[in-house]
Amino acid sequence: MRALEEALLQCPHCGESITLLLDLSGGPQAYTEDCQVCCQPIHVNLWIDTDGDDYHVDLRREQD
């Protein structure tokens, strides 16, 4: 299993592409990170499959 994964995603505020470094070794996670383009807060939800080979990321505006 890889511990860190770089993911290219889209900001839910400005729609620009952003890169997040995901820690896949920590299990499911929820945290807030600022957009690298517009600086708005993004709520990040990360789910990791039980086998650890795949993951899903959901980005939402903090007020959603």
N, C-alpha and C positions, 0 to 999 in steps of 0.2 A: 504494500500500500504506500502511496506517495503521501508525504506529510503536508507539503505546500503545493498549491496549484494556482497559477495565474489565470484569471478568467477575464475575458473581454465582454463587458456587459453594456447596457444602455441606461443612462440616468433617467429616472421617472419624472424629473423636473424639466430638464433642458433637452433631453433626447440625444445628447451627445454620447459617444462611446467612451467608456471609462474602464480602467483596469483595476481589478481587485485581487489582492493576494489572499487566498483562502487557506485556512488551516484545517486540513481534512483529518488530522489526528485527534481533534477534540470532540468529535461527535457533533450532534445537531447544535446549532448556535443561532442566536438572535442578538444583533448589536446595531449600533448606529455609526455610520461613517459619512463624512462630507464628500460631496461630489468634487472631483478634481478640476472640473470646468466651471461650474456655477456656484460652488461652495455651499449648496443647500444640503441639509441633513437627509440621508437616505437610511431607511430601516432595512437591514439585510437579514434575511432568514436563510439559513443553510441547512439542508438535510443531506445525510450521507446514507447510501444503501448499506444494508447489513453486511454485504461482502466487502464493502469499502472501495469498490471499483468504480462507482458512479455517484454523482451528487446532483442536487438541484438547488438553484439559488433563486430567491424571489426578492426583488427590490421594489420598495414602495416609498412614496412620500411619507414623511413622518406623521402627517395628519390624517392619512388614509387608514 
